[in-house]
Amino acid sequence: MTDPTVRCERCHKTYPAEESGCPNCLSIRRTNAVIGTTLVLLTILALGGWVGAMALL
């Protein structure tokens, strides 16, 4: 009987063989995308606030 799990090359965690990819790495990539998007939006908001404050002076 063969083992129905595979070990991820990146994080070395085991996951079921029928899944298309490692769920741990997928979760990490999603989290990184959310963090990156948040940083971009905060930068745009900060620049917009700075320009708005300069316009009021």
PAZAPA-4460 file (N, C-alpha, C; in steps of 0.05 Angstrom, whole numbers, plus 32768, in hexadecimal, padded with zeros to 4 digits):
% residues 57
    n_x    n_y    n_z   ca_x   ca_y   ca_z    c_x    c_y    c_z   seq   type   mol
   8011   7FE8   8000   8000   8000   8000   8012   8019   8000     1      M     A
   800B   802C   7FEE   801C   8044   7FED   8011   805A   7FFF     2      T     A
   8022   806C   8007   801B   8082   8019   800C   8097   8008     3      D     A
   7FF4   80A0   8010   7FE5   80B3   8000   7FED   80D0   8006     4      P     A
   8004   80D5   8012   800D   80F0   8017   8027   80F6   8008     5      T     A
   802C   8110   8004   8044   8119   7FF6   8051   812E   8008     6      V     A
   806B   8131   8006   8079   8145   8016   807F   815D   8003     7      R     A
   8079   8175   800D   807D   818E   7FFE   809B   8193   7FFC     8      C     A
   80A4   819C   7FE5   80C0   81A2   7FE1   80C9   81BC   7FEF     9      E     A
   80B6   81CF   7FF2   80BD   81E9   7FFE   80BC   81E8   801C    10      R     A
   80A5   81DF   8028   80A2   81E1   8045   80A5   81C6   8053    11      C     A
   80A8   81B0   8044   80AD   8195   804E   8096   818B   805F    12      H     A
   807E   8195   805B   8067   818A   8069   8059   8176   8057    13      K     A
   804C   8162   8063   803E   814E   8053   8021   8157   804F    14      T     A
   8017   8150   8037   7FFB   8156   8031   7FF0   813F   801F    15      Y     A
   7FD6   813D   801E   7FCA   8127   800E   7FD2   8128   7FF1    16      P     A
   7FD7   8111   7FE5   7FE1   8110   7FC9   7FCC   8119   7FB5    17      A     A
   7FB3   8118   7FBC   7F9E   811F   7FA8   7F9B   813E   7FA5    18      E     A
   7FA7   814D   7FB8   7FA6   816A   7FB5   7FBA   8173   7FA0    19      E     A
   7FB4   818A   7F93   7FC5   8193   7F7D   7FDE   81A0   7F87    20      S     A
   7FDF   81AA   7F9F   7FF7   81B7   7FAA   7FF6   81B7   7FC8    21      G     A
   800B   81C1   7FD3   800D   81C2   7FF1   7FFB   81D8   7FFC    22      C     A
   7FE8   81D0   800D   7FD5   81E4   8018   7FE4   81F8   802B    23      P     A
   7FF9   81F0   8038   8009   8202   8049   8016   8218   8038    24      N     A
   8022   8211   8022   802F   8224   8011   801B   8236   8004    25      C     A
   8004   822B   7FFC   7FEE   823B   7FF1   7FE4   8250   8005    26      L     A
   7FE2   8248   801D   7FD9   825B   8032   7FEE   8271   8036    27      S     A
   8007   826A   8036   801C   827E   8039   801C   8291   8022    28      I     A
   8018   8287   8009   8018   8299   7FF2   8000   82AC   7FF3    29      R     A
   7FE9   82A2   7FFC   7FD1   82B3   7FFF   7FD6   82C9   8014    30      R     A
   7FE2   82C1   802B   7FE7   82D4   8040   7FFB   82EA   8036    31      T     A
   800F   82E1   8027   8023   82F4   801C   8015   8308   8009    32      N     A
   8002   82FE   7FF9   7FF4   830F   7FE6   7FE3   8324   7FF5    33      A     A
   7FD6   831B   800A   7FC6   832E   801A   7FD8   8343   8027    34      V     A
   7FEE   833B   8033   8000   834E   803F   800B   8362   802B    35      I     A
   8013   8358   8013   801E   8369   7FFE   8009   837D   7FF5    36      G     A
   7FF0   8374   7FF1   7FDB   8386   7FE9   7FD5   839B   7FFE    37      T     A
   7FD5   8393   8017   7FD0   83A6   802D   7FE6   83BB   802E    38      T     A
   7FFF   83B3   802A   8015   83C6   802B   8013   83DA   8014    39      L     A
   800B   83D1   7FFC   8008   83E3   7FE5   7FF1   83F7   7FEB    40      V     A
   7FDB   83ED   7FF5   7FC4   83FE   7FFB   7FCB   8413   8011    41      L     A
   7FD9   840A   8025   7FE1   841D   803A   7FF4   8432   8030    42      L     A
   8006   842B   801E   8018   843E   8011   8009   8452   8001    43      T     A
   7FF6   8449   7FF1   7FE5   845B   7FE1   7FD5   846E   7FF4    44      I     A
   7FCA   8463   8009   7FBB   8473   801C   7FCD   8488   802A    45      L     A
   7FE5   8481   8031   7FF8   8493   803E   8000   84AA   802B    46      A     A
   8006   84A2   8012   800D   84B7   7FFE   7FF6   84C9   7FF8    47      L     A
   7FDE   84BE   7FF6   7FC6   84CE   7FF2   7FC1   84E1   8009    48      G     A
   7FC5   84D8   8021   7FC2   84E9   8039   7FD6   84FF   803A    49      G     A
   7FEF   84F9   8032   8004   850D   8032   7FFF   8522   801D    50      W     A
   7FF6   851A   8005   7FEF   852D   7FF0   7FD7   853E   7FF8    51      V     A
   7FC4   8531   8005   7FAC   8540   800F   7FB4   8554   8024    52      G     A
   7FC6   854D   8036   7FCF   8560   804B   7FDE   8577   803F    53      A     A
   7FEF   8571   802B   7FFE   8587   801E   7FEB   8599   800F    54      M     A
   7FD5   858F   8004   7FC2   859F   7FF5   7FB3   85B2   8008    55      A     A
   7FAF   85AA   8021   7FA1   85BB   8034   7FB2   85D1   8040    56      L     A
   7FCC   85CE   803E   7FDE   85E2   804A   7FE1   85FA   8038    57      L     A
***
